[in-house]
Amino acid sequence: MSTSLFGANGVRGVINRDLTPEVALQLGKAVGRTFPGEVAVATDVRDSADAVKIAFLAGLMAVGTDVVDLGVVPTPALQLYMRDNPDMSGGIMITASHNTSEYNGIKMILQDGIEATREDELSLETFFTRSIDPVSPSDHGRMRADDSAIPHYVDAVVSQVDADAIRASGLTVCVDCAGGAASLTTPLILKRLGVKVVALGCDTAGAPSRESDPTRENLADLMAVTPVVHADLGVGHDGDGGRSVFVDCDGNYLSGDVSGSIVARSMLGGGKGWVVTPVSSSMVLEDTVESSGGQVRYTEVGSHAIVHRMLESTTVLGVEEHGGMIFPEHQFCRDGGMSLAMMLQIVAKEGPLNALVSSLPRYYTVKHKVPCPDEAKAPLLDWFYKELDGGHYKIDTTDGLKVYCDDGWVLLRASTTEQLFRIYADSSDPQISEDRVRQVEEKVTDFIGSFTQGSSREQLGPR
């Protein structure tokens, strides 16, 4: 792996380049030393899932760890299984979530169903770098299968919402699961809720109809089909079922912070409460939450950080700008099935999704990414920070460098899973957001070019 074993969401990398059979085998041994009891393992439907799983399980069982194989399930289904099966010592999800098909990953889940802490990961990294001997043949780990995770998860999601109100509304939903793990759960949830389903990419046996990340570009078919079939809304999941990105009845794409604003407003109901979100979220969320009587707390990017901030105090909701939502009354992880069920309840009780969107304040977020070698990421942020030093800016360094302006903000952040540098800008004026990203992108590109050619940062000035 490029900088450290763990990124923002477990171990992740290109299969057979970063995430090799040798890495999976050794990581399995390290996890076995960390979790001495029975470990639950699940995968999404990536082509490389079996190869990573076999190598990982070989390592686990070689050090005497017993395995419960859950098969293909969404990540939130594994996490719920862990929480409700306290005899399990740990869980492992083999997935790369939203990354493209050449990636895969390994995510560690603790006994209570929550993602591992940074301290847990650092401890595991220490084991990973050591030579780990196998146990004797008589102590070798064993494996058993358990197919209860999916029905248990579906039951739990349905129990969290007003199913009668949803059934009475006669809703139709267009669903795009990208052929991922949510294909095995979302249609079942909707059937239980009496919702008519128009399915796109809900077959795990065929080739995925699109890349896993539910971006505007990847959900073009969903946006086109939803109004044609007169669906009340459309939903697109990522490969492991953690995210739900929505489309209204007119085919308009909703960013995660817009849909999160709708859910937060409904859940707050004019009362007090905290909503936790990363620094990359649009100001639409903060404005909506504050006008509904709540407050926003910001974290670094990643559900890992959001969950552990939510555990520090009583919160109503966790929101990620790319479509993840965390419902503490349900479980402490992003959950695409739960997000969909909650949105259906809101539409059933409060009106059409497009009308709910139009009632929100309007902001425009522009996102660009620039190829950037890992060794240039920290120097780049240092240089930008020095350039701003002495200026009249409010600066947030929670994750990367976020600079507040009178009419919005701009965020510079290094990717933890890819050799990329991400640039975001948010404003009520779309041209301001676009111009701001372009200006910063020019500076980033110049710095990276100079850095890779061996020029010193001190010789590089702003354009």
C-alpha positions as CSV (number, residue, x, y, z in Angstrom):
1,M,0.0,0.0,0.0
2,S,1.2,3.5,-0.8
3,T,1.6,5.3,2.6
4,S,0.1,3.1,5.3
5,L,-1.9,0.0,5.4
6,F,-5.2,1.6,6.4
7,G,-6.9,4.6,4.7
8,A,-10.1,6.3,5.6
9,N,-12.1,3.1,5.2
10,G,-9.9,0.1,5.9
11,V,-7.3,-1.4,3.6
12,R,-8.0,-0.6,-0.1
13,G,-6.0,-0.8,-3.3
14,V,-5.7,-2.0,-6.9
15,I,-6.0,-5.8,-6.9
16,N,-2.8,-7.7,-7.5
17,R,-0.8,-4.4,-7.3
18,D,-1.6,-2.9,-3.9
19,L,-3.9,-5.6,-2.5
20,T,-2.0,-8.8,-3.4
21,P,-2.7,-12.4,-2.2
22,E,0.3,-12.0,0.0
23,V,-1.1,-8.9,1.7
24,A,-4.5,-10.5,2.2
25,L,-2.9,-13.7,3.7
26,Q,-0.7,-11.7,6.1
27,L,-3.6,-9.4,7.0
28,G,-5.7,-12.5,7.8
29,K,-3.0,-13.7,10.1
30,A,-2.8,-10.3,11.8
31,V,-6.6,-10.1,12.3
32,G,-6.6,-13.7,13.7
33,R,-4.1,-12.5,16.3
34,T,-6.2,-9.5,17.1
35,F,-9.6,-11.3,17.2
36,P,-8.9,-14.7,18.9
37,G,-12.6,-15.8,18.7
38,E,-14.9,-16.5,15.8
39,V,-14.8,-13.9,13.0
40,A,-17.7,-13.2,10.6
41,V,-16.6,-12.5,6.9
42,A,-18.7,-11.2,4.0
43,T,-18.0,-9.8,0.6
44,D,-19.6,-7.7,-2.1
45,V,-19.8,-9.0,-5.7
46,R,-16.6,-7.7,-7.2
47,D,-14.8,-10.2,-9.5
48,S,-11.8,-10.2,-7.2
49,A,-13.9,-10.9,-4.0
50,D,-13.3,-14.6,-3.9
51,A,-9.6,-14.3,-4.5
52,V,-9.2,-11.8,-1.7
53,K,-11.5,-13.8,0.6
54,I,-9.7,-17.1,0.0
55,A,-6.3,-15.7,0.8
56,F,-7.6,-13.8,3.8
57,L,-9.4,-16.8,5.2
58,A,-6.3,-18.9,4.8
59,G,-4.4,-16.5,7.0
60,L,-7.2,-16.3,9.6
61,M,-7.6,-20.1,9.9
62,A,-3.8,-20.7,9.8
63,V,-3.5,-18.9,13.2
64,G,-6.4,-20.9,14.7
65,T,-9.3,-18.5,14.1
66,D,-12.8,-19.9,13.4
67,V,-14.8,-18.2,10.6
68,V,-18.5,-17.6,10.0
69,D,-19.0,-17.1,6.2
70,L,-22.0,-14.8,5.5
71,G,-21.5,-14.9,1.8
72,V,-22.5,-11.8,-0.2
73,V,-24.2,-9.2,1.9
74,P,-24.2,-5.4,2.1
75,T,-21.7,-3.9,4.6
76,P,-24.5,-2.6,6.9
77,A,-26.0,-6.1,7.0
78,L,-22.7,-7.5,8.3
79,Q,-22.4,-4.7,10.8
80,L,-25.9,-5.4,12.1
81,Y,-25.1,-9.1,12.3
82,M,-22.0,-8.3,14.4
83,R,-24.0,-6.1,16.8
84,D,-26.7,-8.7,17.3
85,N,-24.4,-11.7,17.6
86,P,-22.2,-10.8,20.6
87,D,-20.4,-14.1,20.5
88,M,-18.5,-12.9,17.4
89,S,-15.1,-11.4,18.2
90,G,-14.9,-9.4,15.0
91,G,-16.1,-8.9,11.4
92,I,-14.4,-8.4,8.1
93,M,-16.0,-6.9,5.0
94,I,-14.2,-7.5,1.7
95,T,-15.2,-4.5,-0.5
96,A,-13.9,-1.4,-2.1
97,S,-17.3,0.4,-1.7
98,H,-17.5,3.1,-4.4
99,N,-14.1,2.5,-6.1
100,T,-13.8,1.3,-9.6
101,S,-13.7,-2.4,-10.5
102,E,-9.9,-2.8,-10.4
103,Y,-10.0,-2.0,-6.6
104,N,-10.8,-4.1,-3.6
105,G,-10.4,-3.7,0.1
106,I,-10.7,-5.2,3.6
107,K,-12.6,-3.4,6.3
108,M,-12.4,-4.4,10.0
109,I,-15.6,-4.3,12.1
110,L,-15.6,-4.5,15.9
111,Q,-17.7,-6.7,18.1
112,D,-20.4,-4.0,18.5
113,G,-20.8,-3.6,14.7
114,I,-18.8,-0.3,14.6
115,E,-15.8,0.2,12.3
116,A,-12.5,-0.2,13.9
117,T,-10.8,2.8,15.5
118,R,-7.5,4.2,14.4
119,E,-5.9,2.7,17.5
120,D,-7.3,-0.7,16.5
121,E,-5.9,-0.3,13.0
122,L,-2.5,0.8,14.2
123,S,-2.3,-2.2,16.5
124,L,-3.2,-4.4,13.5
125,E,-0.5,-2.8,11.4
126,T,2.0,-3.7,14.0
127,F,1.0,-7.3,13.8
128,F,1.0,-7.1,10.0
129,T,4.7,-6.2,9.8
130,R,5.8,-9.1,11.9
131,S,6.4,-12.8,11.1
132,I,3.3,-14.7,12.3
133,D,3.7,-18.4,12.7
134,P,0.8,-20.8,12.0
135,V,-0.7,-23.0,14.8
136,S,-0.4,-26.7,14.9
137,P,-2.6,-28.8,12.6
138,S,-5.0,-29.8,15.4
139,D,-5.6,-26.1,16.3
140,H,-6.3,-24.9,12.7
141,G,-9.4,-22.7,12.4
142,R,-12.6,-24.0,10.9
143,M,-15.4,-22.4,8.8
144,R,-19.2,-22.6,8.9
145,A,-21.8,-20.8,6.8
146,D,-24.7,-18.6,8.1
147,D,-27.3,-17.2,5.7
148,S,-29.3,-15.3,8.3
149,A,-27.7,-11.9,7.8
150,I,-29.9,-10.7,5.0
151,P,-33.3,-11.5,6.4
152,H,-32.2,-10.1,9.8
153,Y,-31.1,-6.9,8.2
154,V,-34.3,-6.5,6.1
155,D,-36.4,-7.0,9.2
156,A,-34.5,-4.4,11.1
157,V,-34.8,-1.7,8.5
158,V,-38.5,-2.2,8.0
159,S,-39.1,-2.0,11.8
160,Q,-37.5,1.5,11.9
161,V,-40.1,3.2,9.7
162,D,-43.8,3.7,9.5
163,A,-44.4,0.8,7.2
164,D,-48.2,1.3,7.1
165,A,-47.9,4.9,6.0
166,I,-45.5,3.9,3.2
167,R,-47.7,1.1,2.0
168,A,-50.7,3.4,2.0
169,S,-48.9,6.0,-0.2
170,G,-48.7,3.7,-3.2
171,L,-45.2,4.7,-4.1
172,T,-43.1,3.6,-7.1
173,V,-39.3,3.6,-6.9
174,C,-36.7,3.1,-9.6
175,V,-33.7,1.3,-8.2
176,D,-30.2,1.0,-9.5
177,C,-28.0,-1.3,-7.4
178,A,-25.1,-1.4,-9.9
179,G,-25.3,-5.2,-9.7
180,G,-23.9,-4.9,-6.1
181,A,-24.7,-6.4,-2.8
182,A,-27.8,-4.1,-2.2
183,S,-29.4,-6.1,-5.1
184,L,-30.0,-8.8,-2.5
185,T,-31.7,-6.5,0.1
186,T,-33.2,-3.3,-1.3
187,P,-35.8,-5.1,-3.5
188,L,-36.8,-7.1,-0.4
189,I,-37.1,-4.0,1.7
190,L,-39.3,-2.3,-0.9
191,K,-41.5,-5.4,-1.3
192,R,-42.1,-5.5,2.5
193,L,-43.0,-1.8,2.4
194,G,-45.5,-2.3,-0.4
195,V,-43.5,-0.2,-2.9
196,K,-43.6,-0.9,-6.6
197,V,-40.1,-1.5,-7.9
198,V,-38.6,-0.6,-11.3
199,A,-35.3,-2.4,-11.2
200,L,-32.1,-1.3,-13.0
201,G,-28.9,-3.2,-12.3
202,C,-30.3,-5.4,-9.5
203,D,-28.9,-8.7,-10.8
204,T,-25.7,-9.8,-9.1
205,A,-25.1,-12.6,-11.6
206,G,-24.5,-10.4,-14.6
207,A,-21.9,-7.8,-15.4
208,P,-22.4,-4.6,-13.5
209,S,-24.4,-2.1,-15.6
210,R,-22.2,0.8,-14.3
211,E,-19.3,1.6,-12.0
212,S,-20.0,1.3,-8.3
213,D,-19.8,5.0,-7.4
214,P,-23.3,6.5,-7.6
215,T,-22.2,9.8,-9.2
216,R,-24.3,12.0,-11.4
217,E,-22.5,10.5,-14.5
218,N,-22.9,6.9,-13.4
219,L,-26.6,7.4,-12.6
220,A,-27.5,8.8,-16.0
221,D,-29.8,5.8,-16.8
222,L,-31.6,6.1,-13.5
223,M,-32.1,9.8,-14.1
224,A,-33.5,9.1,-17.5
225,V,-35.7,6.2,-16.6
226,T,-37.3,7.5,-13.3
227,P,-39.5,10.2,-15.0
228,V,-40.4,7.9,-17.9
229,V,-41.8,5.2,-15.7
230,H,-43.6,7.8,-13.5
231,A,-41.7,6.8,-10.4
232,D,-42.0,8.9,-7.3
233,L,-38.2,8.8,-6.9
234,G,-35.1,6.9,-7.9
235,V,-32.3,5.6,-5.8
236,G,-28.7,4.5,-6.7
237,H,-26.5,2.4,-4.4
238,D,-22.8,1.8,-4.3
239,G,-21.3,-1.7,-4.5
240,D,-21.6,-2.6,-0.9
241,G,-24.9,-1.0,-0.1
242,G,-23.7,1.7,2.3
243,R,-24.8,4.7,0.2
244,S,-28.1,5.8,-1.3
245,V,-28.1,8.7,-3.8
246,F,-31.6,9.9,-4.8
247,V,-33.2,11.2,-8.0
248,D,-36.5,13.0,-7.8
249,C,-39.6,12.3,-10.0
250,D,-38.3,14.7,-12.7
251,G,-35.0,12.8,-12.9
252,N,-33.0,15.5,-11.0
253,Y,-29.9,14.2,-9.2
254,L,-29.7,15.0,-5.5
255,S,-26.3,15.3,-3.8
256,G,-25.9,13.5,-0.5
257,D,-25.9,16.7,1.5
258,V,-29.2,17.8,-0.1
259,S,-31.0,14.5,0.6
260,G,-29.3,14.5,4.1
261,S,-30.8,18.0,4.6
262,I,-34.3,16.7,3.9
263,V,-33.8,13.8,6.3
264,A,-32.2,15.9,9.0
265,R,-35.0,18.5,8.9
266,S,-37.6,15.8,9.2
267,M,-35.9,14.1,12.1
268,L,-35.2,17.3,14.0
269,G,-38.8,18.5,13.6
270,G,-38.0,21.9,14.9
271,G,-36.3,20.4,18.0
272,K,-32.7,20.4,19.2
273,G,-30.0,17.9,18.2
274,W,-26.7,17.4,16.6
275,V,-26.0,16.4,13.0
276,V,-22.5,15.2,12.3
277,T,-21.0,15.6,8.8
278,P,-17.5,15.9,7.2
279,V,-16.0,19.2,6.3
280,S,-16.7,18.5,2.6
281,S,-20.5,18.9,3.0
282,S,-22.3,21.9,1.4
283,M,-23.6,24.8,3.5
284,V,-27.1,23.7,2.6
285,L,-26.9,21.1,5.4
286,E,-25.7,23.6,8.0
287,D,-28.3,26.2,7.0
288,T,-31.1,23.6,7.0
289,V,-30.1,22.0,10.3
290,E,-29.8,25.4,12.1
291,S,-33.1,26.7,10.8
292,S,-34.7,23.4,12.1
293,G,-33.3,24.0,15.6
294,G,-30.2,21.8,15.4
295,Q,-26.5,22.2,15.2
296,V,-23.8,20.7,12.9
297,R,-20.5,19.2,14.0
298,Y,-17.8,18.7,11.4
299,T,-15.4,15.9,11.1
300,E,-12.7,14.6,8.7
301,V,-14.0,12.8,5.6
302,G,-15.0,9.1,6.1
303,S,-17.8,7.3,7.9
304,H,-15.1,6.1,10.4
305,A,-14.7,9.6,11.7
306,I,-18.4,10.5,11.7
307,V,-19.4,7.4,13.7
308,H,-16.8,8.0,16.4
309,R,-17.8,11.6,16.7
310,M,-21.5,10.6,17.0
311,L,-20.6,8.2,19.8
312,E,-19.2,11.1,21.8
313,S,-22.6,12.7,22.4
314,T,-26.3,12.3,21.5
315,T,-26.8,12.9,17.8
316,V,-29.8,12.7,15.5
317,L,-28.1,11.8,12.2
318,G,-24.8,11.5,10.4
319,V,-24.6,12.7,6.8
320,E,-21.9,12.3,4.1
321,E,-22.0,14.5,1.0
322,H,-21.7,11.5,-1.3
323,G,-24.8,9.7,-0.1
324,G,-24.0,8.0,3.2
325,M,-26.4,8.4,6.2
326,I,-26.0,7.1,9.7
327,F,-29.0,6.6,11.9
328,P,-28.0,6.1,15.5
329,E,-31.4,4.7,16.5
330,H,-30.8,1.9,14.0
331,Q,-27.1,1.3,14.0
332,F,-23.8,3.3,13.9
333,C,-22.8,2.8,10.3
334,R,-23.8,4.3,7.0
335,D,-26.7,2.3,5.7
336,G,-28.1,2.6,2.2
337,G,-31.2,0.5,2.9
338,M,-32.1,2.5,6.0
339,S,-31.6,5.8,4.1
340,L,-34.0,4.7,1.4
341,A,-36.6,3.5,3.9
342,M,-36.4,6.8,5.8
343,M,-36.7,8.8,2.6
344,L,-39.8,6.8,1.6
345,Q,-41.4,7.6,5.0
346,I,-40.7,11.3,4.5
347,V,-42.1,11.4,1.0
348,A,-45.2,9.4,2.1
349,K,-45.9,11.8,5.0
350,E,-44.5,15.2,3.8
351,G,-45.0,15.3,0.0
352,P,-43.1,14.8,-3.3
353,L,-39.3,14.8,-3.2
354,N,-39.0,17.5,-5.8
355,A,-41.1,19.9,-3.6
356,L,-39.0,19.0,-0.5
357,V,-35.8,19.9,-2.5
358,S,-37.2,23.2,-3.7
359,S,-37.9,24.3,-0.1
360,L,-34.2,24.1,0.8
361,P,-31.6,26.9,0.4
362,R,-29.7,26.6,-2.8
363,Y,-25.9,26.0,-2.9
364,Y,-23.6,24.8,-5.7
365,T,-20.7,22.5,-4.9
366,V,-18.0,21.9,-7.6
367,K,-15.5,19.1,-7.2
368,H,-12.3,18.4,-9.2
369,K,-9.5,16.0,-8.6
370,V,-5.9,16.3,-9.7
371,P,-3.4,13.4,-10.0
372,C,-0.9,13.8,-7.2
373,P,1.9,11.5,-6.0
374,D,1.7,10.6,-2.3
375,E,5.0,12.2,-1.5
376,A,3.7,15.6,-2.8
377,K,0.5,15.7,-0.7
378,A,1.8,17.0,2.6
379,P,4.2,19.6,1.0
380,L,1.4,20.9,-1.2
381,L,-0.9,21.5,1.8
382,D,2.0,23.1,3.7
383,W,2.7,25.4,0.8
384,F,-0.9,26.5,0.5
385,Y,-1.2,27.1,4.2
386,K,1.9,29.4,4.1
387,E,0.5,31.2,1.1
388,L,-2.7,32.0,3.2
389,D,-0.8,33.0,6.3
390,G,-1.4,36.6,7.2
391,G,-4.6,36.8,5.2
392,H,-8.0,37.5,6.7
393,Y,-9.3,34.0,6.2
394,K,-11.1,31.6,8.5
395,I,-9.2,28.3,8.1
396,D,-10.3,24.8,9.2
397,T,-7.6,22.0,9.2
398,T,-9.9,19.2,10.4
399,D,-9.2,17.4,7.1
400,G,-6.9,19.0,4.6
401,L,-7.3,22.8,4.3
402,K,-10.7,24.4,4.2
403,V,-10.8,28.2,3.6
404,Y,-13.9,30.2,4.3
405,C,-14.7,33.2,2.1
406,D,-17.5,35.7,2.4
407,D,-19.6,33.8,-0.2
408,G,-18.7,30.2,0.4
409,W,-15.6,28.0,1.0
410,V,-12.9,26.0,-0.8
411,L,-11.4,22.8,0.5
412,L,-8.1,21.1,-0.5
413,R,-7.8,17.5,0.6
414,A,-5.5,14.6,-0.2
415,S,-7.2,11.3,-1.0
416,T,-6.2,8.5,1.4
417,T,-6.9,5.7,-1.1
418,E,-5.7,7.0,-4.4
419,Q,-2.9,9.2,-5.7
420,L,-5.2,12.1,-6.1
421,F,-5.7,15.6,-4.6
422,R,-9.3,16.7,-4.3
423,I,-10.5,20.3,-4.6
424,Y,-14.1,21.3,-3.6
425,A,-15.8,24.7,-3.6
426,D,-19.2,25.7,-2.3
427,S,-21.2,28.8,-2.9
428,S,-24.7,30.1,-3.6
429,D,-23.4,31.2,-7.0
430,P,-22.4,28.3,-9.3
431,Q,-20.0,30.5,-11.3
432,I,-18.1,31.5,-8.1
433,S,-17.7,27.8,-7.2
434,E,-16.5,26.9,-10.6
435,D,-14.0,29.8,-10.8
436,R,-12.7,29.1,-7.4
437,V,-12.0,25.5,-8.1
438,R,-10.3,26.4,-11.4
439,Q,-8.0,28.9,-9.8
440,V,-7.0,26.5,-7.1
441,E,-6.5,23.7,-9.6
442,E,-4.1,25.8,-11.5
443,K,-2.0,26.4,-8.4
444,V,-2.1,22.7,-7.4
445,T,-1.1,21.6,-10.9
446,D,1.8,24.0,-11.0
447,F,3.0,23.0,-7.6
448,I,2.9,19.2,-8.4
449,G,4.7,19.8,-11.7
450,S,7.4,21.7,-10.0
451,F,7.6,19.3,-7.1
452,T,8.0,16.2,-9.3
453,Q,10.7,18.0,-11.3
454,G,12.7,18.6,-8.1
455,S,12.0,22.3,-7.7
456,S,11.8,23.6,-4.1
457,R,8.5,25.0,-2.7
458,E,10.2,28.3,-1.9
459,Q,10.8,29.0,-5.6
460,L,7.1,28.5,-6.5
461,G,4.9,31.5,-6.2
462,P,1.2,32.0,-6.9
463,R,0.2,32.6,-10.5
